[in-house]
Amino acid sequence: MIFESHAHYDDEAFDEDREELLNSMRENGIEYVVNVCAAADGLEKTLELTEKYPFVYGAVGVHPDDAGKMNEEILQRIQEYCRLDKVAAVGEIGLDYYWDKESHEIQKKWFEAQMEVARSERLPFIIHSREAAQDTLTMMKGLRAAEMSGGVIHCFSYSKEMAKEYLDMGLYIGIGGVVTFKNAKKLKEVAEYAPLEQILLETDCPYLAPVPHRGKRNTSLNLPYVAEEIARIKGISCEEVVEVTCRNAKKMFGIKD
C-alpha cells in the first residue's frame, strides 16, 4: 500500500468529484494521505478532510506565497490545531523566490515562526523551497532543524549536493511526478543518490502529474508511476520502493497502524 505524503484535496480542482475520488483510494492501493494546507484561509478545510476520512491526516501551515496574510492570530490557530490527533505535521512552510509574491523578509519571518511552532509541538515539518536554495539551507541550519522532530523537503528541485546537506540532517526528500519527466536530470540524480530510507512519495496534487498524464490534473492514483520510476533509477523492485517509502512516512508522521 502506498503512502501519499503531500496532497491538496481541499483545492477547488477537486470540487466536482472529491468524495468519489477519496473513497476510491483504498481500493486503488493508497493506504494513507496527508492533506497539506497552503493558504492562510484554508486551515479548516484540511481539518474537515481529516475528520471525514479515517485515512486522511493533515498538515497545518501557510505557504510562503501567502505569507503576507499571516498574523499572530493565524499562527496561534496553527499551534492549537497541532494538538489535534490527526494533525501530523506543520506545513507547507518555507521560501518561494520563483513567484516572489511576498517579500523575502516577510517569507523568512513566518517561515521561522512556523518552524518554532513545529519545534514546540514536537511535530515534523514540510518544507517548500523554490529558487531559494541557499536561503532555505541557511535558515534550516540556523534553526537547528536537525535537532527537531524530523521533516521533509517537499518537491525537491535542487542538486545532489544540496540533497546531501538535508540528508545529513536526517531529513527526508519528497519525490513526485517531476521525476518521470525526461528533462528532470537533477532530480533523477537525487533519486539515485538518496537512500531509499530517506525518500517519501508525494504528488502535490492537483499539480505536477507524472508522465503519461503530464499537464492533466494530478491525483494520488498516479503515485505508482512515481514509484516505478524511482525503482527503475535505483535498479530495485517497485514493491520495495512502495514498502520502504510507506514505512518512512509512517515513521516521520508518527502514524501507527
Secondary structure, DSSP 8 states (H G I E B T S, - for coil): -EEEEEE-TTSGGGTTTHHHHHHTTGGGTEEEEEEE--STT-HHHHHHHHHH-TTEEEEE---GGGGGG--HHHHHHHHHHTTSTTEEEEEEEEEETTT--S-HHHHHHHHHHHHHHHHHHT--EEEEEES-HHHHHHHHHHTTGGGSS-EEETT--S-HHHHHHHHHTT-EEEE-GGGGSTT-HHHHHHHHHS-GGGEEE---BTS---TTSTTS---GGGHHHHHHHHHHHHTS-HHHHHHHHHHHHHHHHT---
